[in-house]
């Protein structure tokens, strides 16, 4: 696994190398605004299968993806008023929006799924990579299923064991303790809080009610 240390490298060169890795069907280990994540082309069956294998994750459990903005999400999913309001208030930031996928969108994270989860992290590397790559890439915590995520590249490697399936690591040092993103399903007629995280549920509902 090749490693690029962000403090020793300019952001642009790290982003270019990461995008190159994604285009080649590879997997990256990268920092977000909450945890380190595993990134791969979100609509590649092979690349997403590799991410599931690295984590030992049940393939019935969804994996979300990073986008630049809602315009990118609209290529793959239906963006309603609730999604727009929450995005306007909380994105970029620790919020994951679950949207109804568009007809004909298949492969990767969309396989056997009726919805797709999207994030816009408040992280310069993540945003720059989404722009450079030009399409969604996966965001799922870099840990074995059922185990707590670690906050440094070295400890993540220890937990994952054989990391040969990860092609590139972007090392931003040890990340501070943080709470995962709040996950809101806005794919139906009424929003559903799937997980309370960094953004309190009360703030989500206050924003949603302003639409009525």
N, C-alpha and C positions, 0 to 999 in steps of 0.2 A: 504494500500500500504506500503510494507516494504521499508525502505530507508537505503542505505549504503552510508556513506560519504567517499569519496576517500581519503581525508586527514587523516581520522582516521583509514583507512583500507589499507592493502597492496593491490597492484593492482591484484595480483594473486587470492586472496580470493574473490574480487569483481567480477572478470572475471568468476571464477568457479560458483558463485551463479547466475550470469546472464545467463551463458550457461545452467545451470540446469533449470532455468525458461523458457528459449526458448524451451528446449527439452520437457518440460511438456505442451507446447502449450500456454504459457503465454506471456504477453507483458511487455517490460521493457521501462523505460524512462532513457535516457542515454546521456552523452555529446559527441559531435563530435568536429571537428576543426572549425565549424561555429556556429551551434545552438544545442540545445537539440533535440534529436530525439526520435521517438517511434519505438521500435524494436520488431519484431516477426519473426517466421520462414517464410521466404520469399515465400515458396512454399506450405504452409498450407492454405487451403481455410478458415478454421475457424479462425485461428490466424490473417490472413490478413483482414478478414471481421471485426474483433474486432478493428483493427487499424482504418479502415474506419469509424466505428461507433464512436469511441472516438473523431475523428476529425470532424465528420459530413461531410465527404468528398464525393463527387460524385464518385461512383465506376467506372465511365468511365474514370476518371483521373488516370493516372498511379502512382504507388508508386515504388521507386527505392530501391536498396539493397546494403549492404556492403559486400565486398569480401576481401580476403587476397591478391590476385594477379590475373593476367590474366589467369593463369592456372585454377583457380577456375571458372572464367567466361566462359572458353572454355567448361566446362561441360554442360552449359546451352545455350550458344549463339555462334554466329560466330564472331571470332575476326580477323579483317582484318588489312591491313598494316597501315591505318590511325589510327585505335585504338591503335595499338602497338606503333606508333610514338608518339602520344599524351600521352600515358601512360608512356612511357620512359622519356618524358620531364616534365610531371606535376604530376605524381602520385608517392607516396602518396601526396594528396593535394586536394584543392577545385575544383575538376573536376568530372563531371558525364558524363559517356559515354553511349549512347544509342546504343545497339547492336541488330542485328536481332536474334531472338531466334531460337534455333534448333528445328527441327521437333520432335514432341513427348514430348516436354517440356510443361507441363500444371500445373495448380493449382496455387493458391495464386496470386502473382504479374503477373504471365503469363496468367491468365485467360482472354480470349477474347482479348489478346494482341499479336501483331506480333513481338514486340520488348521488351527488358528488359534493364533497366537502372542500371548501376553499379558504385559504388564509392569505393575508398580506401582512407579514411580520414587520414590526418596527425595528428593522435591522438592515443596515446599508448593504451588506453582502447579499442578503436574500433578495432585496429589491433589484439590485444591479444584475444579479444572475437571471432573474425572471425576465428582465428587459433584454439582456444579451441572448438568452436562450430562445425567447419569443413564444414559449408555450409552457403550460404548467409542468412542474416537477413535484415529486412526492415530498411530503413532510410528515414524518412519523418518528417518534423518539427513538434514539439509537440505543436500544436496550433489548435484552432477551425478554420475550413475553413472560409476564408474571414477576419480573424483577424490577427494582427501582432504577430509574435512569441515573447514570453517572454524569459528572459535569466537567470531566477533562478527557482529552483524547486517550491518554495512557490508561485510565481506568475503564474507559469504554472498550478499549482493545482487550483488556484483561477479562472483562465480563463476556464479550462476544466470543472469545476464544479465537478460532481460525478466522481471521479477517481478510482472507485472500480474495473474497468476493467483493470487497470494497476497493475501488480503484484509486480513489483520491480522498485525502482528509484535509480539510481546511481548519487549521488549528488557531483558535482565538484565545487560547489559554483556558484556565478554569473559569467557567461561567458562574455568576453569582446565583445563590439560591433564589428560586422564583416559583411561581405557581403556574401550572399549565394554562392554556387558553380556555376561555369559556366557549362552549359549543352550543349553537342555537340552530335548530332545524326549522327553516322557513320554507320548506318544500310543499307544505299543505296550506289549508285555509287559515289555520291558526298557528302561530309560532310555538315551538316546544323547546324548553331548556333541556338539552341532553346532558350537559355537565357544567356545573358552576366552577369557574376558574378565577383568573386574575380580575375579570370584570364581574362585580357583584350582580346577582340576579335582579336585585332591586333596580339597578341602573339600566339593565336590559329592558325590564318591563316599563320603566318610566319613559324610555325612548320609544318603545313600541306603542304605548298608549297615546303618544302625541300624534299618531297617525289616525286615530279615531275622531 
